[in-house]
Amino acid sequence: MWYSELYRRHLLDMHIEDWDPAFLSEFSPETYVANLKKARVNYAMIYLQSHVGLCYYPSATGCVHRHFQKHPDLMKRTVDLCHAENIRVCGYYSLMYNTREHDRHPDWRMIKADGESIRSGELKHRTMKCAPPMGYRYGNCCPNNPDYRAFTLAQVDEMLDYFDLDALFFDMPFWINTCHCEHCRAAFGAPIPIDPVSGSGEHRALVEFKYRTMGEFVQMITDHVKKRRPDMPVEYNIATTVVFGSDVGCGEPVLDACDFVGGDLDGEPYSHSFACKFFKNASRNQPFEQMLSRCKPDLSSHTTIRSPRALKTAMATTMAHHGASFVIDAIDPVGTMDARVYDRVGEIFAFQQPYEKYFRGEMVEDVGVYYGLRSRLEGQAFNSCSCSRTLSRTLIRRHIPFGVTGAFHAIESYKLLLAPMLSALEEKDNARLTAYVENGGVLYLSGFGNAALVEALTGHRLLRTTQESRIYLAPTAEFEEEFGWFNAKYPLPFDSAAPVVAPGADCTVAATVTLPYTVPQADVFASIHSDPPGIATEIPAVTVNRYGKGTVIWSAVPLEAVPQEEYGAILLGIVQHAAPMRFTLETDAPADVELNAFREENAVTVNAVSLWEERGTVPSFTVRVETPAPGAVRLLPGGEELPFRYEDGCTVFESRALDIFDMYRIEW
């Protein structure tokens, strides 16, 4: 694919109104392209329309921004200038978020149970006594409305007819709220639930409805584009799969409509790494896009910029996963750009560019974090999203090679699958997970949300849930060593109720539940400051089962959800006790240095990135990688040879002192 070698990408955010004639009046295609060249950008995403609903081309179907009414070819000239400078162009289009069409077509609106949209309700009920909420700025149209669907396809046709585009990007493919319009009611086939209990049957039906209808909408758009331009890549913004709950309806059906995936996320480095791993395995083609605002902390702070080190660390994390670094800048309302931003981005892209030819191979993933996209249930203390992200942090800090997988990705090759807090909404993938274990895989499960899977693999039967909202995990004698400081008298605390199960036959209990002396919040208590452990029980807290050729470790509560280091150490210790395994890559690097390895036919590339933005140089550390006997270890991109030794099937070498990013190549 032509885009497979383009790793330096850019978007100039242009959600600009037109009530002031000055807005966008100073936009210059020549200045825009000059800034892209300065920044070494080779793939530009360009706004053809915005959340406001204003088009930046001579549309016959929609509303055209007033400045572009006077200068209709301005954006077309921008696209042509990019092509003249060898910069590929992706057109940007905003789905559902379209304030102009929301206002012009009340019957297109995404409406709440009270019959009003978010925008109309807030405009109607806000007063001058307080600042209005931001929601009033955004008008949302319903993807189930046939007229809005026809309008969207007509606008796609206009863009394809008018511009010479290389790709199309569609933003906001999710439900901002549950829509109760007549078309949604008809598509749902029953009264649409209002605030259903999280995880209930009604809630599950609503989530499935949102997944299905959003998938149908975006697939309709992709099919329409492909009919016109079979060779044109289509992408949707899937950021909500990482930051929002399953109620937004963005999941596997949206992934299926993408040629490659990406999303705009402004999280801390560990979250950034998790997103890279998810995007990489969720994307049909590579590279995935990791979009990053240059503003600090995000685009709401229009004039701020990340420090050179913070920006370089974020982009180096994407480099370490062989993804495309995608910088988002924001245009000034009058249409100008801060040229200093492009000096800074250019310096970092100049650092990245020599490494790009080595962005190849298959990422080494001994462990898979099974991310349940339908199990991001809101209103619950722990869900698959929060637990998977914290678990990802634990694995990074313990230098265990892993990837993020799920129903969207193959699972057969993993030595270990860690599946946090799956819900019944994942039952469609239960057969695949069961087969994985039956064929010799090691699977960790937490919670009892996916009761069918837990019961099938362990034989456990749910009886009830503890009244106590704080419990303790007391290790049995066989597993006491794995619990470190904690033992039966001084067990491991966990702030959550726990499922009480009748254990299946032939399971090994690794820990039991200890309860406090009283139910927390009761009038009587043992200790005024806390609820210490007091009542030992035989309720299983952690169990180990053999199933087929494989092993299942089940925990009543998600140990992986707690960021304190000892919880992750205990979890991984239990796994290693139940199913000992050696990992492909080991190192004594500091915990906040992440190492990723990529395997090719005759080489392994090892990428090291320091995730602590504020630290200085990291001293040299040892890297140990399972490989055939090597001929050389090289520091890239220069290719200098490093000393190494080969022992026990592993290449062992010393890194150099690490600033932010280094790449090593083991060749045989």
C-alpha positions as CSV (number, residue, x, y, z in Angstrom):
1,M,0.0,0.0,0.0
2,W,1.3,3.5,-0.8
3,Y,0.6,4.7,2.7
4,S,2.7,1.9,4.4
5,E,5.9,3.9,4.2
6,L,4.4,7.3,5.4
7,Y,5.1,7.8,9.1
8,R,5.1,11.6,9.5
9,R,1.5,12.8,9.5
10,H,-0.3,16.0,10.3
11,L,-3.8,17.5,10.8
12,L,-4.6,21.2,11.2
13,D,-7.8,21.3,13.3
14,M,-10.2,23.7,11.6
15,H,-13.6,23.5,13.4
16,I,-14.1,27.3,12.7
17,E,-17.4,29.3,12.6
18,D,-18.1,32.0,10.1
19,W,-20.2,34.6,11.9
20,D,-17.1,36.9,11.8
21,P,-15.8,37.8,8.3
22,A,-12.3,37.6,9.7
23,F,-12.6,33.9,10.4
24,L,-10.3,31.9,8.1
25,S,-9.7,35.1,6.0
26,E,-5.9,34.8,6.4
27,F,-5.7,31.1,5.5
28,S,-2.9,30.7,2.9
29,P,-2.4,27.4,1.1
30,E,1.2,28.4,0.4
31,T,1.9,29.1,4.0
32,Y,0.2,25.9,5.1
33,V,2.3,23.8,2.7
34,A,5.5,25.6,3.6
35,N,4.9,24.7,7.2
36,L,4.3,21.1,6.4
37,K,7.6,21.0,4.4
38,K,9.4,22.6,7.4
39,A,8.0,19.9,9.6
40,R,8.9,17.1,7.2
41,V,5.3,15.9,6.9
42,N,4.6,13.4,4.1
43,Y,0.9,12.7,4.8
44,A,-1.6,15.6,5.5
45,M,-5.1,15.3,6.6
46,I,-7.1,18.3,5.4
47,Y,-10.5,19.5,6.5
48,L,-13.2,19.5,3.9
49,Q,-15.9,20.0,6.4
50,S,-16.1,20.4,10.2
51,H,-18.1,19.7,13.4
52,V,-19.7,23.1,12.8
53,G,-21.1,21.6,9.6
54,L,-19.5,24.2,7.3
55,C,-17.9,22.9,4.1
56,Y,-14.6,24.2,2.7
57,Y,-15.5,23.5,-0.9
58,P,-18.5,24.6,-3.2
59,S,-21.1,22.2,-1.8
60,A,-24.6,22.1,-3.3
61,T,-25.9,19.9,-0.5
62,G,-24.5,21.6,2.7
63,C,-23.6,25.0,4.1
64,V,-20.4,26.5,2.8
65,H,-18.1,28.6,5.1
66,R,-18.5,32.3,4.1
67,H,-14.8,32.7,3.4
68,F,-14.9,29.7,1.0
69,Q,-18.0,31.1,-0.7
70,K,-15.8,34.0,-1.7
71,H,-12.8,31.8,-2.5
72,P,-14.3,28.4,-3.5
73,D,-11.1,26.9,-4.8
74,L,-8.9,27.7,-1.8
75,M,-8.9,24.2,-0.3
76,K,-8.6,22.5,-3.7
77,R,-5.4,24.6,-4.3
78,T,-4.2,23.4,-0.9
79,V,-4.6,19.8,-1.9
80,D,-2.9,20.4,-5.3
81,L,0.0,22.2,-3.6
82,C,0.5,19.3,-1.2
83,H,0.7,16.9,-4.2
84,A,3.2,19.1,-5.9
85,E,5.4,18.7,-2.9
86,N,5.0,14.9,-2.7
87,I,2.7,15.1,0.3
88,R,-0.3,12.7,0.2
89,V,-3.6,14.1,1.2
90,C,-6.4,12.5,3.2
91,G,-9.7,14.4,3.3
92,Y,-11.4,14.9,6.7
93,Y,-15.2,14.7,7.2
94,S,-17.2,14.9,10.5
95,L,-19.9,12.3,11.0
96,M,-22.9,12.9,13.3
97,Y,-21.2,16.1,14.7
98,N,-22.8,18.7,12.3
99,T,-24.3,21.7,14.0
100,R,-25.5,23.4,10.9
101,E,-27.5,20.4,9.7
102,H,-28.8,19.7,13.2
103,D,-30.2,23.3,13.3
104,R,-31.5,23.1,9.7
105,H,-33.2,19.7,10.1
106,P,-34.8,19.1,13.4
107,D,-36.0,15.7,12.3
108,W,-32.3,14.6,11.7
109,R,-31.4,15.2,15.4
110,M,-30.1,12.7,17.8
111,I,-32.6,13.2,20.6
112,K,-32.8,12.2,24.2
113,A,-35.8,10.6,25.9
114,D,-37.3,14.0,26.7
115,G,-37.5,14.7,22.9
116,E,-34.7,17.3,22.9
117,S,-31.2,17.0,21.6
118,I,-28.2,17.9,23.8
119,R,-27.7,21.2,21.9
120,S,-31.4,22.2,21.8
121,G,-31.9,21.3,25.5
122,E,-29.0,23.3,26.7
123,L,-29.7,26.3,24.6
124,K,-33.3,26.2,25.9
125,H,-32.6,25.8,29.6
126,R,-29.3,27.6,30.2
127,T,-29.3,31.0,31.9
128,M,-27.0,34.0,31.8
129,K,-26.2,33.4,35.5
130,C,-23.6,30.7,34.8
131,A,-21.3,29.8,31.9
132,P,-23.1,27.5,29.5
133,P,-21.9,23.9,29.2
134,M,-19.9,23.1,26.0
135,G,-22.5,20.7,24.8
136,Y,-24.6,23.5,23.4
137,R,-21.9,24.1,20.7
138,Y,-22.3,20.6,19.1
139,G,-25.3,19.5,17.1
140,N,-25.6,15.7,16.6
141,C,-27.4,14.0,13.7
142,C,-28.7,10.5,13.9
143,P,-27.0,7.8,11.7
144,N,-30.3,5.9,11.6
145,N,-32.1,8.7,9.9
146,P,-32.4,7.8,6.2
147,D,-32.3,11.4,5.0
148,Y,-29.2,12.1,7.0
149,R,-27.6,9.0,5.5
150,A,-28.5,10.1,2.0
151,F,-27.1,13.6,2.8
152,T,-23.8,12.1,4.0
153,L,-23.3,10.0,0.9
154,A,-24.1,13.0,-1.3
155,Q,-21.4,15.0,0.5
156,V,-19.0,12.1,0.0
157,D,-19.8,12.2,-3.7
158,E,-19.2,15.9,-3.8
159,M,-15.8,15.6,-2.2
160,L,-14.7,12.8,-4.5
161,D,-15.8,14.7,-7.5
162,Y,-14.2,18.0,-6.6
163,F,-10.9,16.9,-5.0
164,D,-8.0,14.7,-6.0
165,L,-7.8,12.9,-2.7
166,D,-5.6,9.9,-1.7
167,A,-7.7,8.8,1.3
168,L,-10.7,9.7,3.4
169,F,-11.0,10.0,7.2
170,F,-14.4,10.0,9.0
171,D,-14.5,11.4,12.5
172,M,-16.8,10.7,15.4
173,P,-18.3,7.3,14.6
174,F,-20.0,6.9,17.9
175,W,-23.2,7.6,19.8
176,I,-22.9,10.7,21.9
177,N,-26.0,9.6,23.7
178,T,-28.9,7.1,23.3
179,C,-31.1,8.4,20.5
180,H,-34.9,8.0,20.9
181,C,-35.9,9.3,17.5
182,E,-38.6,7.4,15.5
183,H,-35.9,5.7,13.3
184,C,-34.0,4.4,16.3
185,R,-37.2,3.2,17.9
186,A,-38.1,1.3,14.7
187,A,-34.6,-0.1,14.3
188,F,-34.5,-1.3,18.0
189,G,-37.8,-3.0,17.6
190,A,-39.0,-2.4,21.1
191,P,-39.2,0.5,23.6
192,I,-35.6,1.9,24.0
193,P,-34.4,1.5,27.6
194,I,-33.8,4.7,29.6
195,D,-30.8,4.5,31.9
196,P,-30.8,0.7,32.1
197,V,-28.9,-1.0,34.9
198,S,-25.3,-1.6,33.8
199,G,-24.8,-5.1,32.5
200,S,-28.6,-6.0,32.7
201,G,-30.4,-7.7,29.8
202,E,-31.8,-4.3,28.7
203,H,-28.4,-2.7,28.8
204,R,-26.9,-5.6,26.8
205,A,-29.6,-5.2,24.1
206,L,-29.0,-1.5,23.9
207,V,-25.2,-1.9,23.5
208,E,-25.6,-4.5,20.8
209,F,-28.1,-2.2,19.0
210,K,-25.6,0.6,19.0
211,Y,-22.8,-1.6,17.8
212,R,-24.9,-3.0,15.0
213,T,-26.4,0.3,13.7
214,M,-23.1,2.2,13.9
215,G,-21.4,-0.6,12.1
216,E,-24.1,-0.6,9.4
217,F,-23.7,3.2,9.0
218,V,-20.0,3.3,8.6
219,Q,-19.9,0.2,6.4
220,M,-22.4,1.9,4.1
221,I,-20.0,4.8,3.8
222,T,-17.0,2.6,3.2
223,D,-18.9,0.6,0.6
224,H,-19.9,3.8,-1.2
225,V,-16.4,5.1,-1.3
226,K,-15.0,1.8,-2.5
227,K,-17.6,1.7,-5.3
228,R,-16.4,5.0,-6.5
229,R,-12.7,4.5,-5.7
230,P,-11.8,0.8,-5.0
231,D,-8.2,1.8,-4.3
232,M,-9.0,4.6,-1.8
233,P,-8.1,3.9,1.9
234,V,-10.9,4.7,4.3
235,E,-10.3,5.3,8.0
236,Y,-12.5,6.1,11.0
237,N,-11.5,7.7,14.3
238,I,-11.6,4.9,16.9
239,A,-10.3,6.9,19.9
240,T,-13.5,6.2,21.8
241,T,-12.7,2.5,21.9
242,V,-9.9,3.4,24.4
243,V,-11.4,6.3,26.4
244,F,-15.2,5.8,26.5
245,G,-17.5,2.9,27.5
246,S,-19.2,0.4,25.3
247,D,-22.4,2.5,25.3
248,V,-20.9,4.7,22.6
249,G,-21.2,1.8,20.2
250,C,-17.7,2.1,18.6
251,G,-16.2,-1.4,18.4
252,E,-15.5,-4.3,16.0
253,P,-18.0,-3.3,13.4
254,V,-16.3,0.1,13.0
255,L,-12.9,-1.6,12.9
256,D,-14.1,-3.8,10.1
257,A,-14.9,-0.7,8.0
258,C,-11.4,0.7,8.2
259,D,-8.4,0.0,6.0
260,F,-6.2,1.1,8.9
261,V,-7.1,2.6,12.2
262,G,-6.0,5.5,14.4
263,G,-7.3,7.9,17.0
264,D,-6.6,11.2,18.8
265,L,-5.5,10.5,22.4
266,D,-3.7,12.8,24.8
267,G,-2.9,10.4,27.7
268,E,0.2,9.8,29.8
269,P,2.9,7.5,28.3
270,Y,1.6,4.2,29.7
271,S,-1.8,4.9,28.2
272,H,-0.2,6.0,25.0
273,S,1.7,2.6,24.8
274,F,-1.5,0.7,25.5
275,A,-3.3,2.5,22.7
276,C,-0.4,1.8,20.3
277,K,-0.7,-1.9,21.0
278,F,-4.4,-1.9,20.6
279,F,-4.3,0.1,17.4
280,K,-1.6,-2.1,15.9
281,N,-3.5,-5.3,16.4
282,A,-6.9,-3.8,15.5
283,S,-5.7,-2.4,12.2
284,R,-6.1,-4.5,9.0
285,N,-3.1,-2.8,7.4
286,Q,-0.1,-1.0,8.9
287,P,1.0,1.5,10.0
288,F,-1.7,2.5,12.5
289,E,-2.0,6.2,13.4
290,Q,-1.3,7.5,16.8
291,M,-2.7,11.0,16.8
292,L,-1.3,13.5,19.3
293,S,-2.2,17.1,20.0
294,R,0.8,19.5,20.1
295,C,-1.1,21.5,22.7
296,K,-0.7,20.8,26.4
297,P,-2.7,19.1,27.8
298,D,-5.0,19.1,24.7
299,L,-6.5,21.3,22.0
300,S,-8.7,23.2,24.6
301,S,-5.4,25.0,25.5
302,H,-5.0,26.6,22.1
303,T,-1.7,28.5,22.6
304,T,0.2,25.9,24.7
305,I,2.7,23.4,23.3
306,R,4.2,20.3,24.8
307,S,7.9,20.6,25.7
308,P,10.3,19.2,23.2
309,R,11.1,16.2,25.5
310,A,7.4,15.4,26.1
311,L,6.6,15.6,22.4
312,K,9.6,13.5,21.5
313,T,8.7,10.9,24.2
314,A,5.2,10.6,22.9
315,M,6.3,10.2,19.3
316,A,9.1,7.8,20.3
317,T,6.5,5.6,21.9
318,T,4.7,5.4,18.6
319,M,8.0,4.7,16.9
320,A,8.7,1.9,19.3
321,H,5.5,0.2,17.9
322,H,6.3,1.1,14.3
323,G,3.3,3.3,14.0
324,A,2.7,6.6,12.1
325,S,3.2,9.6,14.3
326,F,0.3,12.0,13.7
327,V,0.6,15.6,15.0
328,I,-2.5,17.7,15.4
329,D,-2.2,21.4,15.4
330,A,-5.1,24.0,15.7
331,I,-5.6,26.8,13.3
332,D,-6.2,30.3,14.7
333,P,-9.7,31.4,13.9
334,V,-8.5,34.0,11.4
335,G,-6.6,31.2,9.5
336,T,-3.0,31.7,10.6
337,M,-0.6,29.1,12.0
338,D,2.2,29.4,14.6
339,A,5.3,28.7,12.5
340,R,7.3,27.9,15.7
341,V,5.2,24.7,16.1
342,Y,6.6,23.4,12.8
343,D,10.1,24.1,13.7
344,R,9.7,21.9,16.8
345,V,7.8,19.1,15.0
346,G,10.4,19.2,12.2
347,E,13.2,18.6,14.7
348,I,11.5,15.5,16.0
349,F,10.5,14.2,12.6
350,A,14.2,14.7,11.5
351,F,15.2,12.4,14.4
352,Q,12.5,9.8,13.5
353,Q,13.1,9.7,9.7
354,P,16.3,7.6,9.6
355,Y,14.6,4.9,11.6
356,E,11.6,4.5,9.4
357,K,13.1,2.0,7.0
358,Y,13.5,-0.4,9.9
359,F,9.8,-0.2,10.9
360,R,9.0,-3.7,9.8
361,G,8.6,-7.2,11.1
362,E,6.1,-8.9,13.5
363,M,5.9,-7.6,17.0
364,V,6.9,-10.2,19.6
365,E,3.9,-10.7,21.8
366,D,4.3,-13.6,24.3
367,V,1.3,-12.4,26.3
368,G,-2.0,-11.1,25.1
369,V,-4.2,-8.7,27.0
370,Y,-7.6,-9.7,25.9
371,Y,-9.5,-6.4,25.6
372,G,-13.3,-6.8,25.6
373,L,-14.6,-3.9,23.6
374,R,-18.1,-4.7,24.6
375,S,-17.1,-5.1,28.2
376,R,-16.3,-1.4,28.8
377,L,-19.4,-1.1,30.9
378,E,-20.1,2.2,32.4
379,G,-21.4,2.5,36.0
380,Q,-19.2,-0.4,37.2
381,A,-16.2,0.0,39.5
382,F,-14.0,-2.1,37.2
383,N,-14.4,-2.9,33.5
384,S,-12.3,-4.4,30.8
385,C,-11.0,-0.9,29.7
386,S,-9.8,0.3,33.1
387,C,-8.4,-3.1,34.0
388,S,-6.7,-3.7,30.7
389,R,-5.0,-0.3,30.8
390,T,-3.6,-0.8,34.3
391,L,-2.6,-4.4,33.4
392,S,-0.7,-3.0,30.4
393,R,1.2,-0.7,32.7
394,T,2.2,-3.6,34.9
395,L,3.5,-5.7,32.0
396,I,5.5,-2.7,30.6
397,R,7.1,-2.1,34.0
398,R,8.0,-5.8,34.3
399,H,9.3,-5.9,30.7
400,I,7.0,-8.7,29.6
401,P,6.5,-8.7,25.8
402,F,2.8,-8.4,25.1
403,G,0.1,-7.1,22.7
404,V,-3.5,-6.1,23.1
405,T,-5.9,-8.5,21.5
406,G,-9.6,-9.4,21.6
407,A,-12.4,-10.5,19.4
408,F,-10.9,-8.4,16.7
409,H,-7.5,-10.3,16.5
410,A,-6.1,-13.8,16.5
411,I,-5.3,-15.3,19.9
412,E,-3.8,-18.8,19.1
413,S,-0.1,-17.9,19.3
414,Y,0.0,-16.4,22.8
415,K,1.7,-18.2,25.6
416,L,-0.6,-16.5,28.1
417,L,-3.9,-14.6,27.7
418,L,-5.0,-12.2,30.4
419,A,-8.7,-11.4,30.1
420,P,-9.8,-8.8,32.7
421,M,-13.5,-8.4,33.6
422,L,-15.2,-9.8,30.6
423,S,-18.9,-9.4,30.5
424,A,-21.7,-11.5,29.0
425,L,-21.5,-9.3,25.9
426,E,-18.3,-11.1,24.9
427,E,-20.1,-14.5,24.8
428,K,-19.8,-14.6,21.0
429,D,-16.0,-15.2,21.4
430,N,-16.3,-17.8,24.1
431,A,-15.9,-20.7,21.8
432,R,-12.6,-19.3,20.5
433,L,-11.3,-18.7,24.1
434,T,-12.3,-22.2,25.1
435,A,-10.5,-23.7,22.1
436,Y,-7.4,-21.7,23.0
437,V,-7.3,-23.3,26.5
438,E,-8.2,-26.7,25.3
439,N,-5.3,-26.7,22.8
440,G,-2.8,-25.8,25.6
441,G,-3.2,-22.1,26.2
442,V,-3.0,-20.4,29.6
443,L,-5.9,-18.1,30.4
444,Y,-6.4,-15.7,33.3
445,L,-10.0,-14.5,33.9
446,S,-11.3,-12.1,36.6
447,G,-14.8,-11.5,37.8
448,F,-17.9,-13.4,37.0
449,G,-19.4,-11.1,34.3
450,N,-19.0,-13.7,31.5
451,A,-20.6,-16.4,33.6
452,A,-20.9,-18.9,30.7
453,L,-17.2,-18.8,30.1
454,V,-16.1,-19.0,33.7
455,E,-18.6,-21.9,34.4
456,A,-17.5,-23.8,31.3
457,L,-13.8,-23.5,32.0
458,T,-13.8,-23.9,35.8
459,G,-17.1,-25.5,36.8
460,H,-17.6,-22.7,39.3
461,R,-21.2,-21.8,40.1
462,L,-22.2,-18.3,41.2
463,L,-24.2,-18.3,44.5
464,R,-24.3,-14.7,45.5
465,T,-22.1,-11.6,46.0
466,T,-20.6,-10.6,49.4
467,Q,-22.3,-7.8,51.3
468,E,-18.9,-6.6,52.2
469,S,-17.4,-3.9,49.9
470,R,-13.9,-4.6,51.2
471,I,-12.6,-8.1,51.2
472,Y,-9.1,-9.7,51.7
473,L,-7.4,-12.5,49.7
474,A,-5.7,-15.0,52.0
475,P,-3.2,-17.3,50.2
476,T,-3.2,-21.0,50.7
477,A,0.0,-22.7,51.8
478,E,1.0,-23.7,48.3
479,F,0.8,-20.1,47.0
480,E,1.9,-18.2,50.0
481,E,5.3,-17.4,48.5
482,E,3.7,-15.7,45.5
483,F,1.8,-13.3,47.9
484,G,5.1,-11.8,49.3
485,W,4.3,-9.8,52.4
486,F,0.7,-11.1,52.7
487,N,-0.4,-14.3,54.3
488,A,-3.4,-15.9,55.9
489,K,-3.2,-13.8,59.0
490,Y,-2.4,-10.6,57.1
491,P,-4.1,-11.1,53.8
492,L,-4.2,-8.8,50.7
493,P,-6.9,-6.1,50.8
494,F,-9.2,-5.4,47.9
495,D,-11.9,-2.7,47.8
496,S,-14.8,-4.5,46.1
497,A,-17.5,-7.0,46.8
498,A,-16.7,-10.5,45.5
499,P,-18.7,-13.2,43.8
500,V,-19.2,-16.2,46.1
501,V,-19.0,-19.4,44.1
502,A,-19.4,-23.1,44.6
503,P,-16.1,-24.3,43.2
504,G,-15.9,-26.7,40.4
505,A,-14.4,-30.2,40.8
506,D,-10.7,-30.7,40.7
507,C,-9.8,-27.0,41.1
508,T,-6.8,-25.8,43.1
509,V,-7.6,-23.0,45.4
510,A,-4.7,-20.5,45.5
511,A,-6.4,-18.0,47.8
512,T,-9.6,-17.7,49.8
513,V,-11.7,-14.7,50.8
514,T,-11.3,-13.2,54.3
515,L,-14.0,-10.8,55.4
516,P,-13.7,-7.9,57.8
517,Y,-15.3,-8.2,61.3
518,T,-18.3,-6.2,60.2
519,V,-20.0,-5.1,57.0
520,P,-18.4,-1.7,56.1
521,Q,-20.6,1.3,56.8
522,A,-22.4,-0.6,59.6
523,D,-23.0,1.1,62.9
524,V,-20.7,-1.3,64.7
525,F,-17.0,-1.7,63.7
526,A,-13.8,-3.2,64.9
527,S,-11.4,-0.3,64.1
528,I,-12.5,3.3,63.7
529,H,-10.1,4.0,60.8
530,S,-10.5,0.8,58.8
531,D,-12.1,-2.6,58.4
532,P,-9.3,-5.0,59.1
533,P,-9.6,-8.7,58.2
534,G,-11.4,-10.8,60.8
535,I,-13.4,-13.7,59.4
536,A,-11.6,-16.4,57.5
537,T,-13.8,-18.3,55.0
538,E,-13.4,-21.1,52.5
539,I,-14.9,-18.9,49.7
540,P,-12.5,-19.3,46.7
541,A,-10.8,-16.0,45.8
542,V,-8.3,-17.4,43.2
543,T,-8.4,-20.8,41.6
544,V,-6.3,-22.8,39.2
545,N,-8.0,-25.4,36.8
546,R,-6.7,-27.7,34.1
547,Y,-8.9,-27.7,31.0
548,G,-8.0,-29.9,28.1
549,K,-4.3,-29.4,27.6
550,G,-4.4,-25.9,29.1
551,T,-4.7,-24.0,32.3
552,V,-7.2,-21.5,33.6
553,I,-6.5,-19.1,36.5
554,W,-9.6,-17.4,37.8
555,S,-9.7,-14.5,40.3
556,A,-13.0,-13.4,41.9
557,V,-11.8,-9.8,41.9
558,P,-9.5,-8.0,39.4
559,L,-6.1,-8.0,40.9
560,E,-4.9,-6.4,37.7
561,A,-7.0,-3.2,38.4
562,V,-4.8,-2.0,41.2
563,P,-1.8,0.1,40.1
564,Q,0.3,-0.7,43.2
565,E,3.2,-2.8,42.1
566,E,2.6,-5.7,44.6
567,Y,-0.8,-6.5,43.1
568,G,0.7,-7.1,39.6
569,A,3.6,-9.0,41.1
570,I,1.2,-11.3,42.9
571,L,-1.0,-11.9,39.9
572,L,2.0,-12.7,37.6
573,G,3.5,-14.9,40.4
574,I,0.3,-17.0,40.6
575,V,0.4,-17.4,36.8
576,Q,4.0,-18.5,36.8
577,H,3.3,-20.9,39.7
578,A,0.4,-22.4,37.8
579,A,2.1,-22.5,34.4
580,P,5.8,-21.7,34.4
581,M,7.0,-20.0,31.2
582,R,10.0,-18.1,29.9
583,F,9.6,-14.9,27.9
584,T,11.3,-14.0,24.6
585,L,12.8,-10.8,25.9
586,E,14.3,-10.0,29.4
587,T,16.1,-7.0,30.7
588,D,17.3,-5.3,33.9
589,A,16.3,-1.9,32.6
590,P,14.5,0.5,34.9
591,A,10.7,-0.1,35.1
592,D,9.8,3.0,33.1
593,V,11.9,1.9,30.1
594,E,9.7,0.0,27.6
595,L,11.3,-2.6,25.3
596,N,9.5,-3.9,22.2
597,A,10.9,-6.5,19.8
598,F,10.0,-7.1,16.2
599,R,10.9,-10.4,14.5
600,E,11.9,-10.7,10.8
601,E,13.2,-13.8,8.9
602,N,16.9,-13.1,9.7
603,A,16.8,-10.5,12.4
604,V,15.1,-9.1,15.5
605,T,14.8,-5.4,16.1
606,V,14.6,-4.2,19.7
607,N,13.2,-0.7,20.4
608,A,13.8,0.9,23.8
609,V,11.9,4.0,24.9
610,S,12.1,5.9,28.2
611,L,8.5,6.6,29.3
612,W,9.4,9.0,32.1
613,E,9.2,12.4,30.3
614,E,11.1,14.3,33.0
615,R,14.0,11.9,33.7
616,G,17.5,12.4,32.2
617,T,19.7,9.7,30.6
618,V,19.1,6.1,31.7
619,P,22.3,4.2,32.4
620,S,23.2,1.2,30.3
621,F,21.2,-2.0,30.9
622,T,21.4,-5.7,29.8
623,V,19.0,-7.0,27.1
624,R,18.5,-10.8,26.6
625,V,16.5,-12.0,23.6
626,E,15.7,-15.6,22.4
627,T,17.2,-15.9,18.9
628,P,19.2,-18.2,16.7
629,A,23.0,-17.7,17.0
630,P,23.6,-14.2,15.8
631,G,26.3,-12.8,13.5
632,A,26.1,-9.2,14.8
633,V,24.2,-6.8,17.1
634,R,24.0,-3.3,15.7
635,L,22.9,0.1,17.0
636,L,20.6,1.7,14.5
637,P,20.3,3.8,12.4
638,G,24.1,4.0,12.0
639,G,24.8,0.3,12.1
640,E,27.7,0.3,14.6
641,E,28.4,-3.2,15.9
642,L,28.1,-3.9,19.6
643,P,29.7,-6.7,21.6
644,F,27.4,-9.6,22.6
645,R,27.4,-13.1,23.9
646,Y,25.2,-16.1,23.1
647,E,24.0,-18.3,25.9
648,D,21.1,-20.7,26.6
649,G,19.5,-19.8,23.2
650,C,19.6,-16.1,23.9
651,T,21.6,-13.2,22.5
652,V,22.8,-11.0,25.4
653,F,24.1,-7.4,24.9
654,E,24.5,-4.2,26.8
655,S,22.6,-1.1,25.7
656,R,24.1,2.3,25.5
657,A,22.9,5.0,27.9
658,L,19.4,5.8,26.8
659,D,18.1,9.3,26.4
660,I,14.6,8.8,24.9
661,F,14.7,6.2,22.1
662,D,17.2,3.7,20.7
663,M,16.9,0.8,18.2
664,Y,19.0,-2.3,18.1
665,R,19.2,-5.0,15.5
666,I,20.2,-8.7,16.1
667,E,21.2,-10.3,12.8
668,W,21.9,-14.0,12.0
